[in-house]
Amino acid sequence: MGYFYGILIRELDITSLIKTLPVIPVERENLHMTIVYIGDQRPSQEIDDKIGISVGSIPCFNVKLGQLILLPNALKPRVLAVEVIGNERLSRLRNTIMNILRDSSISINDKHSGEFKPHISIAYIKSKKLNPEDILETAREMGVEEELRDKSLLINSVSLILAKEDNYRELTRHELQCRF
């Protein structure tokens, strides 16, 4: 079990694209981009409200999807993901949230807190016996990367999410400042 601030991705439906790969697709309702992983301790309502106020003053923005990647690395991958490009605004959003958490003495258990590589996990690698590069190449040949690459996503909210095994539940949602 763990809590994190993230962005739920509702615009992608890629299960049909990757169902023939030797992977376990991430359920559509669980597609997300982690902004900061907190750990087992849920932030108080007061801290979450502070984050909501700060996030509410940040303008909405778009990011683009890039190439398929293997995580945590190509040698021992556990996840097939798509990278997120144009992450300067994502980094600022992340820093805003992290600063509030740190200023509130919340212990952040994000092992990646030093480096931020935004991505959307789309599938879990099923077998260690398969060559992960083959999975990546097959996904590219099938057009998965082509379907995702350069797709634009509107970042208009950040959610506090509870992750319990393969189940992700949105606890609170904080809207960015969007003017359309």
C-alpha positions as CSV (number, residue, x, y, z in Angstrom):
1,M,0.0,0.0,0.0
2,G,1.2,3.5,-0.8
3,Y,0.1,7.0,-1.4
4,F,1.3,9.2,-4.2
5,Y,0.4,12.4,-6.1
6,G,-0.1,11.7,-9.7
7,I,-2.0,12.4,-12.8
8,L,-4.7,9.9,-13.9
9,I,-4.6,9.3,-17.6
10,R,-8.1,8.7,-19.0
11,E,-7.4,9.5,-22.7
12,L,-5.4,6.4,-23.5
13,D,-6.9,3.1,-24.4
14,I,-4.0,0.9,-25.5
15,T,-5.0,-2.5,-24.2
16,S,-6.1,-3.7,-27.6
17,L,-2.8,-2.5,-29.1
18,I,-0.6,-4.5,-26.7
19,K,-2.8,-7.5,-25.9
20,T,-0.8,-9.8,-28.1
21,L,2.5,-8.9,-26.5
22,P,3.9,-11.2,-23.7
23,V,3.0,-8.5,-21.1
24,I,0.3,-7.8,-18.6
25,P,-1.4,-4.5,-19.7
26,V,-2.0,-1.9,-17.0
27,E,-5.8,-1.6,-16.5
28,R,-7.1,1.5,-18.2
29,E,-8.5,2.9,-15.0
30,N,-5.0,2.6,-13.4
31,L,-3.0,4.4,-16.1
32,H,-1.3,7.3,-14.4
33,M,1.9,9.4,-14.2
34,T,3.4,9.5,-10.8
35,I,4.5,13.0,-9.7
36,V,5.8,12.1,-6.3
37,Y,5.5,8.8,-4.3
38,I,5.0,9.5,-0.6
39,G,4.8,6.1,1.0
40,D,2.5,4.4,3.5
41,Q,1.6,7.6,5.4
42,R,-1.3,9.6,4.0
43,P,-0.9,13.4,4.1
44,S,-3.3,15.1,6.5
45,Q,-6.3,17.0,5.1
46,E,-4.6,20.3,6.0
47,I,-1.5,19.4,3.9
48,D,-3.6,18.1,1.0
49,D,-5.6,21.4,1.1
50,K,-2.3,23.4,0.9
51,I,-1.3,21.3,-2.1
52,G,-4.7,22.0,-3.7
53,I,-4.4,25.7,-3.2
54,S,-0.9,25.8,-4.7
55,V,-1.8,23.5,-7.6
56,G,-4.9,25.6,-8.3
57,S,-2.7,28.6,-9.1
58,I,-0.7,26.6,-11.8
59,P,-1.9,27.0,-15.3
60,C,-2.9,23.9,-17.3
61,F,-0.4,22.7,-19.8
62,N,0.2,20.0,-22.4
63,V,2.8,17.3,-22.5
64,K,3.7,14.9,-25.4
65,L,4.3,11.3,-25.3
66,G,7.6,10.0,-26.6
67,Q,9.1,6.6,-27.2
68,L,8.6,3.3,-25.5
69,I,11.0,2.5,-22.8
70,L,11.8,-0.4,-20.4
71,L,11.9,0.4,-16.6
72,P,13.7,0.5,-14.3
73,N,16.3,-0.3,-17.0
74,A,16.8,-2.4,-20.1
75,L,18.9,-5.0,-18.3
76,K,16.3,-5.9,-15.7
77,P,13.0,-4.5,-16.9
78,R,9.7,-4.9,-15.0
79,V,7.7,-2.4,-16.9
80,L,7.0,-1.3,-20.5
81,A,6.3,2.4,-20.4
82,V,6.0,5.5,-22.7
83,E,8.1,8.5,-21.9
84,V,6.6,11.9,-21.3
85,I,8.3,14.7,-23.2
86,G,8.3,18.4,-22.3
87,N,8.5,17.9,-18.6
88,E,9.8,21.3,-17.5
89,R,6.3,22.2,-16.3
90,L,5.8,18.8,-14.8
91,S,9.1,19.3,-12.9
92,R,7.8,22.6,-11.6
93,L,4.5,21.0,-10.6
94,R,6.4,18.2,-8.8
95,N,8.7,20.7,-7.0
96,T,5.7,22.6,-5.8
97,I,4.2,19.5,-4.3
98,M,7.5,18.3,-2.9
99,N,8.2,21.6,-1.2
100,I,4.8,21.6,0.5
101,L,5.4,18.1,1.7
102,R,8.9,18.8,3.0
103,D,7.8,22.1,4.6
104,S,5.1,20.1,6.4
105,S,7.7,17.5,7.6
106,I,6.2,14.7,5.5
107,S,8.7,12.0,4.9
108,I,8.9,11.3,1.2
109,N,9.8,7.7,0.4
110,D,10.3,8.3,-3.3
111,K,13.5,6.5,-4.2
112,H,13.5,8.5,-7.4
113,S,13.3,11.9,-5.7
114,G,16.6,13.0,-7.1
115,E,15.7,12.3,-10.7
116,F,12.4,12.8,-12.3
117,K,11.7,10.8,-15.5
118,P,8.0,11.2,-16.1
119,H,6.4,8.2,-17.9
120,I,3.2,6.2,-18.1
121,S,3.5,2.5,-17.4
122,I,1.5,0.7,-19.9
123,A,2.3,-3.0,-19.2
124,Y,4.2,-5.3,-16.8
125,I,6.8,-7.7,-18.2
126,K,5.5,-11.2,-17.6
127,S,8.5,-13.4,-18.1
128,K,12.2,-13.0,-17.3
129,K,13.0,-15.6,-19.9
130,L,12.1,-13.3,-22.8
131,N,14.5,-10.9,-24.2
132,P,13.1,-7.5,-23.1
133,E,14.5,-5.8,-26.2
134,D,12.5,-8.3,-28.3
135,I,9.3,-7.1,-26.5
136,L,10.2,-3.5,-27.2
137,E,11.0,-4.2,-30.9
138,T,7.8,-6.2,-31.4
139,A,5.8,-3.4,-29.8
140,R,7.4,-0.9,-32.2
141,E,6.8,-3.2,-35.2
142,M,3.1,-3.5,-34.1
143,G,2.8,0.3,-34.2
144,V,2.3,0.8,-30.5
145,E,5.0,3.5,-30.3
146,E,3.7,5.1,-33.5
147,E,0.2,5.3,-32.0
148,L,1.5,6.9,-28.8
149,R,4.4,9.1,-30.0
150,D,3.7,12.8,-30.2
151,K,0.2,12.3,-28.6
152,S,-0.6,15.4,-26.6
153,L,-2.1,15.1,-23.1
154,L,-3.6,18.0,-21.2
155,I,-2.4,18.2,-17.6
156,N,-5.4,19.8,-15.8
157,S,-5.4,18.1,-12.4
158,V,-3.3,16.3,-9.8
159,S,-4.7,13.6,-7.6
160,L,-3.8,12.0,-4.3
161,I,-3.9,8.3,-5.1
162,L,-3.9,5.3,-2.9
163,A,-2.2,2.3,-4.5
164,K,-3.2,-1.2,-3.1
165,E,-1.5,-3.9,-5.2
166,D,-3.1,-3.5,-8.7
167,N,-5.8,-1.2,-7.5
168,Y,-5.4,2.6,-7.7
169,R,-8.0,4.8,-6.0
170,E,-8.3,8.6,-6.3
171,L,-8.7,10.1,-2.9
172,T,-8.7,13.8,-3.8
173,R,-8.3,15.7,-7.0
174,H,-6.8,19.2,-7.4
175,E,-7.7,21.1,-10.5
176,L,-5.0,23.3,-12.2
177,Q,-6.1,26.7,-13.4
178,C,-7.6,26.2,-16.9
179,R,-9.0,28.9,-19.1
180,F,-10.7,27.7,-22.2
